[in-house]
Amino acid sequence: MLYKWKIQFLKTHYGISLWRKWKHWQKKEEVGNYGHLSKYIKQYVSPGDSFTDIGCMWGVNGDFSFLAEQCGASVVKGVDVFGPTPEFKAKKNELNSSVEFILGDVGDARTIARIGVMDVVFCAGVLYHHPSPFDLIVALRQLCKKTLILRTSAIPEVEGLPNAAVFYPMLKPKDRQLWNLKSLGLMKQVGITEGFESDQGYGNWFWGLTPSCITSLLETAGFEVEKRFTEPFAQTFICKPVAVTFAHKLPNETEAREMARGISSAGIARPA
Ligand SMILES: C[S@@+](CC[C@H](N)C(=O)[O-])C[C@H]1O[C@@H](n2cnc3c(N)ncnc32)[C@H](O)[C@@H]1O
């Protein structure tokens, strides 16, 4: 109940501004802002780097990719499941840019192969739209050589319940209401405003992930979080790839039979 009150309060402009002042005063965590993303690209993209923007099109028409190119990135690939938009094509012509657009789902092995390993991977506004966020982060890990800049919508931490998350689809209307951010200016959140819309695919909001949950997903997939910029309903992470901690290797047929014999003789497999 206390958590619901906290959310209701943070969903007001007054609540957000008080929260910002409080964080500023505490000086414990750096406060995030969508407007700072360009600054991070300028900071982390060095001349000669390769750069990819996953989810490069909606509302931004490849702008982050063009910025990376202006920062000296030598190979730049913008990826999305739709497009390119006329605005993207016009800007590419105007700038005489070499930014390549790849139409593809980042969760698809063929898309990952077309992108290749890139020095800087940028991904903003995609994670909460994916039904399987861990798989998305694993894909980002496969692509990333030096730095991941990840920004996502998020929900506030649940005190005493680290790694908590909310799955939005099929919530009852009154339960969805809590996550409706219309009061903060978001006109439509597909999947929340009017419930799950299957024909909208990745347009739906699937997950409300807490900061601790996103951190654990990143670490499990093989990223170390170097910086985190917090906001009540969004998080931005700067990460570097480290050894992958999670892998499931499928045994070959002989190994699988041996494993099966071992498990049976040890009597450790019981109906759960
Ligand atoms: C909310 S918009 C964010 C746009 C921009 N990155 C920004 O931060 O303002 C999400 C974008 O990601 C794209 N997208 C969603 N799922 C994707 C996927 N699995 N692979 C590639 N792009 C995806 C959408 O089509 C859309 O352009």
The ligand as a Tripos MOL2 file, in Angstrom:
@<TRIPOS>MOLECULE
LIG
   27    29     1     0     0
SMALL
NO_CHARGES

@<TRIPOS>ATOM
      1 C1         10.2810    3.9670  -27.6450 C.3       1 LIG1
      2 S1         11.1300    3.9610  -29.1610 S.3       1 LIG1
      3 C2         12.6740    4.6900  -28.6900 C.3       1 LIG1
      4 C3         13.2860    5.4800  -29.8080 C.3       1 LIG1
      5 C4         14.6350    6.1170  -29.4840 C.3       1 LIG1
      6 N1         15.6630    5.1190  -29.2840 N.3       1 LIG1
      7 C5         14.5390    7.0170  -28.2750 C.2       1 LIG1
      8 O1         15.1080    6.6740  -27.2500 O.co2     1 LIG1
      9 O2         13.9050    8.0550  -28.3120 O.co2     1 LIG1
     10 C6         11.5910    2.2380  -29.3550 C.3       1 LIG1
     11 C7         12.2090    1.9480  -30.7220 C.3       1 LIG1
     12 O3         12.7740    0.6460  -30.7130 O.3       1 LIG1
     13 C8         12.3240   -0.0960  -31.8210 C.3       1 LIG1
     14 N2         12.3520   -1.5160  -31.4190 N.ar      1 LIG1
     15 C9         11.5440   -2.1170  -30.5320 C.ar      1 LIG1
     16 N3         11.8550   -3.4000  -30.3960 N.ar      1 LIG1
     17 C10        12.9270   -3.6270  -31.2040 C.ar      1 LIG1
     18 C11        13.7110   -4.7740  -31.5230 C.ar      1 LIG1
     19 N4         13.4460   -5.9620  -30.9520 N.pl3     1 LIG1
     20 N5         14.7250   -4.6600  -32.4010 N.ar      1 LIG1
     21 C12        14.9880   -3.4470  -32.9830 C.ar      1 LIG1
     22 N6         14.2760   -2.3320  -32.7250 N.ar      1 LIG1
     23 C13        13.2480   -2.4110  -31.8640 C.ar      1 LIG1
     24 C14        10.9440    0.4910  -32.1140 C.3       1 LIG1
     25 O4         10.4850    0.2360  -33.4220 O.3       1 LIG1
     26 C15        11.1850    1.9670  -31.8480 C.3       1 LIG1
     27 O5         11.7130    2.6380  -32.9680 O.3       1 LIG1
@<TRIPOS>BOND
     1     1     2 1
     2     2     3 1
     3     2    10 1
     4     3     4 1
     5     4     5 1
     6     5     6 1
     7     5     7 1
     8     7     8 2
     9     7     9 1
    10    10    11 1
    11    11    12 1
    12    11    26 1
    13    12    13 1
    14    13    14 1
    15    13    24 1
    16    14    15 ar
    17    14    23 ar
    18    15    16 ar
    19    16    17 ar
    20    17    18 ar
    21    17    23 ar
    22    18    19 1
    23    18    20 ar
    24    20    21 ar
    25    21    22 ar
    26    22    23 ar
    27    24    25 1
    28    24    26 1
    29    26    27 1
@<TRIPOS>SUBSTRUCTURE
     1 LIG1         1 GROUP 0 **** ****
